[in-house]
Amino acid sequence: MAEKKVDNSKKVKTGSFLKELLSGSMVTEKIILKNLWYVLLLTLLAAIYIGNRFHAEKVTREMTRLQREVKELRAESLSTSADLMYLSRQSEVYKLVKEKGLNLEELKTPPYKLLVDKK
């Protein structure tokens, strides 16, 4: 007789299952409280996953910004180098000296080395 009573109490009717699920008593009392540590672990893992996603997106945006900046700086470097090469030509230097009025003259003979004897 005792076995029949235990079996009857373990049976869950479909109507009572839905009633407990909709009322929230099943979730709060049976499932959540029995598996509280497991639910906390899942919540922690979900928070870490979301944080990792935000961090990865931030790193990707930073990397894209830096790549764009490197391209701009490379173009600026090439432009500056070309301007410097143009200005360092002998004819351009001569023009600039004349415009500034520095009274410098262009060498007609090549430079020579002075040798001094140390005695």
C-alpha positions as CSV (number, residue, x, y, z in Angstrom):
1,M,0.0,0.0,0.0
2,A,2.8,2.4,0.8
3,E,4.3,1.8,-2.6
4,K,1.1,2.9,-4.3
5,K,0.9,6.2,-2.5
6,V,4.5,7.0,-3.4
7,D,3.9,6.2,-7.0
8,N,0.8,8.3,-7.1
9,S,2.6,11.3,-5.6
10,K,5.4,11.1,-8.1
11,K,2.9,11.2,-11.0
12,V,2.7,14.6,-12.5
13,K,-0.4,15.4,-14.4
14,T,-0.2,17.4,-17.6
15,G,-2.5,20.1,-16.3
16,S,-0.6,20.6,-13.1
17,F,2.7,20.7,-15.0
18,L,1.4,23.5,-17.2
19,K,-0.1,25.3,-14.2
20,E,3.1,25.2,-12.2
21,L,5.1,26.3,-15.3
22,L,2.8,29.3,-16.0
23,S,2.6,30.3,-12.3
24,G,6.4,30.3,-12.0
25,S,6.5,28.1,-8.9
26,M,8.1,25.2,-10.8
27,V,10.9,27.4,-12.1
28,T,11.6,29.1,-8.8
29,E,11.3,26.2,-6.5
30,K,12.2,23.1,-8.4
31,I,14.5,23.8,-11.3
32,I,16.4,27.0,-10.4
33,L,17.0,26.2,-6.7
34,K,18.2,22.7,-7.4
35,N,20.6,23.8,-10.1
36,L,21.6,27.3,-8.8
37,W,25.3,26.8,-9.2
38,Y,24.9,25.5,-12.7
39,V,22.7,28.5,-13.6
40,L,25.3,30.9,-12.1
41,L,28.0,29.2,-14.1
42,L,26.0,29.6,-17.3
43,T,25.3,33.3,-16.5
44,L,29.0,33.9,-15.9
45,L,30.0,32.2,-19.1
46,A,27.4,34.2,-21.0
47,A,28.7,37.5,-19.5
48,I,32.3,36.5,-20.4
49,Y,31.3,35.6,-24.0
50,I,29.5,39.0,-24.4
51,G,32.5,40.9,-23.0
52,N,34.9,39.0,-25.2
53,R,32.8,39.9,-28.3
54,F,32.8,43.6,-27.4
55,H,36.5,43.5,-26.8
56,A,37.1,41.8,-30.2
57,E,35.0,44.4,-32.0
58,K,36.9,47.2,-30.2
59,V,40.3,45.7,-31.2
60,T,39.0,45.3,-34.8
61,R,37.9,49.0,-35.0
62,E,41.2,50.1,-33.6
63,M,43.2,48.0,-36.1
64,T,41.2,49.4,-39.0
65,R,41.7,52.9,-37.8
66,L,45.5,52.3,-37.5
67,Q,45.7,50.8,-40.9
68,R,44.0,53.8,-42.4
69,E,46.3,56.1,-40.6
70,V,49.4,54.2,-41.8
71,K,48.2,54.5,-45.4
72,E,47.7,58.2,-45.0
73,L,51.2,58.6,-43.4
74,R,52.8,56.5,-46.1
75,A,51.3,58.7,-48.8
76,E,52.4,61.9,-47.0
77,S,55.9,60.5,-46.6
78,L,56.1,59.8,-50.3
79,S,54.9,63.2,-51.2
80,T,57.3,64.9,-48.8
81,S,60.2,62.8,-50.1
82,A,59.4,63.8,-53.7
83,D,59.3,67.5,-52.8
84,L,62.6,67.2,-51.0
85,M,64.2,65.5,-54.0
86,Y,62.9,68.2,-56.3
87,L,64.2,71.0,-54.0
88,S,67.6,69.5,-53.6
89,R,68.3,69.5,-57.3
90,Q,71.2,71.8,-58.2
91,S,69.1,74.0,-60.5
92,E,66.4,74.5,-57.8
93,V,69.0,75.3,-55.2
94,Y,70.5,77.9,-57.5
95,K,67.1,79.5,-58.1
96,L,66.4,79.6,-54.3
97,V,69.8,81.2,-53.6
98,K,69.1,83.9,-56.2
99,E,65.6,84.6,-55.0
100,K,66.8,85.0,-51.4
101,G,69.6,87.3,-52.4
102,L,72.3,85.4,-50.5
103,N,75.1,86.5,-52.9
104,L,76.5,83.0,-53.3
105,E,78.0,81.9,-56.5
106,E,78.1,78.5,-58.2
107,L,81.4,76.8,-58.3
108,K,83.0,76.7,-61.8
109,T,85.8,74.3,-60.7
110,P,85.4,71.1,-58.8
111,P,86.4,71.2,-55.1
112,Y,89.9,70.0,-54.2
113,K,91.4,68.5,-51.0
114,L,94.1,70.3,-49.0
115,L,96.9,68.2,-47.6
116,V,98.8,69.4,-44.6
117,D,102.0,67.8,-43.4
118,K,102.1,67.4,-39.6
119,K,105.7,68.2,-38.4
